Structure formats: structure tokens, C-alpha cells
Amino acid sequence: MTGSRVTRLAVVAALVVLALDLLVQRRLTFVFDIGFVLVCIGAALAVHPRDFFHVGVLPPLLLLGLISLVAIVHSGWVGQTGDGFVQAVVSGLAHRATGLLAAYLLALGVLAIRQRVIAKRRRSTYSKREVSPAPTRATTGSPSEKSTTVVGSEPHSPESITASSQ
């Protein structure tokens, strides 16, 4: 799928995981972290190779957006009850750092593996031109013999003093 489509689907899936964790626990827990990691890996598996960058930067930005959303609704779900917005976001990111690290490393690992597989496939599908030597031209043979044909001749003066044998 395209990068924008995968990003939209990852946001929706992460919002579902976030909502389920908040409904059950009233705080973000390791359940959210596991769901977040799975969403990021799924995005890395689903994206088209030309859009690897979209998924490569997705985990930290997605987590920042989710934590910011929760901090706006109720700061006590990600930080202390009396925290302001910025403090709640910083606390939420700090508490979810392990999940973010796992999601980021696994997503980048999946993208790296996919990139290697794609490169290997490109190398294995070759044409004759890639493995055959370049064409060359070589001429062989002995040196050509040269002959001279005299069509007409006029005597030169002075006459030669060398005797000729006929």
C-alpha cells in the first residue's frame, strides 16, 4: 500500500489500541505498548517499498500524536493529574519510551530486511547482457602483400651505370 494509506491505517489502529487500553485500565499500560509495537510492525510490512520513509519516521511521530491527544483529554492518563499539557506529554513519552524503542527498532529492522530482499531479487533476475562479456571486434590475418604495377615508363636521364639482367 502507499505510504499515506499505511499511515492513515496505522493511526486508526493505534487509536483503537489506545481507546481499548484507556477503557479497561484508565491509564496507558504495557497493553498499549504491545499494541503500538504490533501496529508499527504491521505498517512496515504493508507499505510499498518506494514509501519506506513514511513508515521509517512513523513510530515517534505516531506516539507523540497519541500522547498529545490523551494529554489534551485528560492529563492524568499519561502523567500526574495536575500536570499541564507539556508536562503530561513529556511524562507520557518518558513512560512509553520502552515501547517506542521496541516499535522503532523492529519497524526499522523489518524495513531493512525488506530492502535486502528486494535488492537480492533484483540481482537474481538478470538478463544475458548482465552476465555476458561486452561484444568486441578483433581482426586477424597476416600482413597484406604489397605490389607495384608499372603502367608506362620513360627513360630517365642520365642512364644508369648499373647493368641490368633480363
Helices and strands as residue ranges (DSSP letters): H 3-25, H 30-46, G 49-51, H 52-56, H 58-73, G 75-77, H 85-95, H 97-124, H 128-131
